[in-house]
Amino acid sequence: MHFYEGEVYEVGILDELGKPYGDLLFCLGYSAGGHGAMAIQKYVDTHCRGEIKINKTYAGGGAYDLRSLFEEGFKINLFNYICAIPLLTIGFNENSRLDIPYENLFKSPLLENYDEWIVSKKYGESQISEFMGTNLLSDVFADNLFDENDASRQKLMIEFDKNTLTSGWTPDRDANILIVHALQDTYVPVVSALDMHQYLKDQGVTNVEGVFLEEGDHEDAMPLMIARAIFEMATWR
C-alpha cells in the first residue's frame, strides 16, 4: 500500500491494526492537500492510465478551481484564510509573467508592504495574516478588481482557468473518489468542491461521492474524511 499527502496518521493506525499494505494505492489530502490529491488523480488519469491504478482518492477542503473561489470571495467579501489572496495573486502575476501593476491588485497597507511581507519569504501564513489585519477582500484588493470587466481581473481569471481541476481533462470513469467539504467553510468556500463533484459526475465517473457538512467550518470536515479513509483502508477488499 502506498500513500500520498496526509499519510502519517493513517499509516500509523494501520500499523497498529496489523493491516498488510499489499499493492493498494490510495491518494488523500485535505485543504491544500485536497487540491493535491485531485491533481494527482488528474495526472494519473491523463498520463498514466493503464499503468497506475489509484484504488481511491480522498479529497477534502480543497480549492479545485481558483476562478470560482475568487469570484465567490468577491461576492461575499469574506476570506478567513486571507494570506492566501496575495500569495496566489503574486504567484500567478510573477510566475506567469502577467505584468499586472500591483497598484491594480492591492490596496494599502499591503500595496506598500507585499515585498517585505510576502516576497521576502521571512514570514509564515499566520504572521502575514496578522500584518494584513483583516479578512475582508475589499480591504485587500484594489477597487478595480471588483469589476468583472476589469482588464487586470480578466488576466488573472484566464490564468486561473489554465490551472483548474474542474474542466479540461477526462477522468477515468472507474475512478473511486470521495470529496468532503463543509458547506459553511469560510477559509475555502465550498463552491469549487461542488463544481469538482459535478464535473466528475458529468464526465461519467460513477463511483464519486460528495459529503458536504451542513455545520462547521474548514477544519471540521477533516476528521470525517480521515476517519472514512482509515476505516476503508483497514477493511479494503
Buried (B, 14 or more C-beta within 10 A) or exposed (E): BBBBBBBEEBBEBBEEEEBEEEEBBBBBBBBBBBBBBBBBBBEBBEEEBEEEBBBBBBBBBBBBBBBBBBBBBBEEEBBEBBBBBBBBBBEBBEEBEBEBEBEBBBBEBBBEBBEEBBEEEEBEEEEBBEBBEBBBBEBBBBEBBBEEEBEBBEBBBEBBBEEBBBEEBEBBEEBBBBBBBBBBBBBBBBBBBBBBBEBBEEBEBEEBEBBBBEEBBBEBBBEBBBEBBBEBBEEEE
